[in-house]
Structure formats: structure tokens, C-alpha cells
Amino acid sequence: MAETYKAACFCGGVEMEVTGTPAFQGYCHCTDCRGWLGAPVHAATLWAKDGVRVTKGADNLILYKKTEGSHRQSCKTCGGAIKVDHPTMGLVDVPAAVIAGYPFKPVMHIFYGEKMISMKDGLPKFAKMPKEFGGSGEMLAE
């Protein structure tokens, strides 16, 4: 049976369940994620779309589409980030920080070429994205 975790925005007005195993766990350093979250780096988990379900407060979600590739959703009440639908990839990014008790195990850094802070952790550092996610696969030194 697949593992299920609860996720919620800052005020608890929006709640979700994520089920299964994420297709990706890693750190995103892109300017869009940093700007949306107001943080120097994003601990991202990408899940299959059918593994993410809003269980409370769907009517309390606001949607912002900066691009057609990233549909960011936040809580109307607290402004807390809750998820990003990536329709071109068929995946949903749920920030690891909003998933209660989730054992986040990052495997790489993406968009490290846009980094605000250096992270020396031995993980692969991609300038943008790995080839399997449609990027060039160009690597950067730690």
C-alpha cells in the first residue's frame, strides 16, 4: 500500500493528501520558486497528478500562472504556498515544508546556475534541469 501524507497551508485553511512516491525530490534554486516562496531555495517534491488531492479548502485556493508550465496555488487567507501544477510534465510540486512528517530525501539541485546561496552537500548540481526533465543536463561544480 502506498504511503499517504497530509499537507496544509500555513493557517490550515487548505489541506491536501499526497500519496505514493514522488518522481523527484530536490532543491530548486530558480528565481521563480525563490520569488514565490520568499526563500533562498525551494525543497521540491514532484508527485504524479493523481497522487495529490485537496481534501479541504479547494475554494480557498488562488491560482497564479506566470507561465503555462507552472500553475502556482496559494491559500487566499494566509498566502501560504501549497502546490504548483506542472501540466507539461504531468506532475504536481508540493513544497516539502508543507507536508507533515515527510522524510525529504533530496537527490539533486536544479537551476543551480541561479543560486542565491551555495550548498556543499555532495549532491549533483544542474545548471538548469537534467536531461530526463527536458533540460540540457549541464552540471556545475559544488
Secondary structure as UniProt FT lines:
FT   STRAND          4..8
FT   STRAND          15..19
FT   STRAND          24..28
FT   HELIX           31..37
FT   STRAND          42..48
FT   HELIX           49..51
FT   STRAND          52..56
FT   HELIX           58..60
FT   STRAND          61..67
FT   TURN            68..69
FT   STRAND          70..75
FT   TURN            76..78
FT   STRAND          81..86
FT   TURN            87..90
FT   STRAND          91..93
FT   HELIX           96..98
FT   TURN            100..101
FT   STRAND          109..110
FT   HELIX           112..114
FT   STRAND          125..126
FT   HELIX           131..133
//
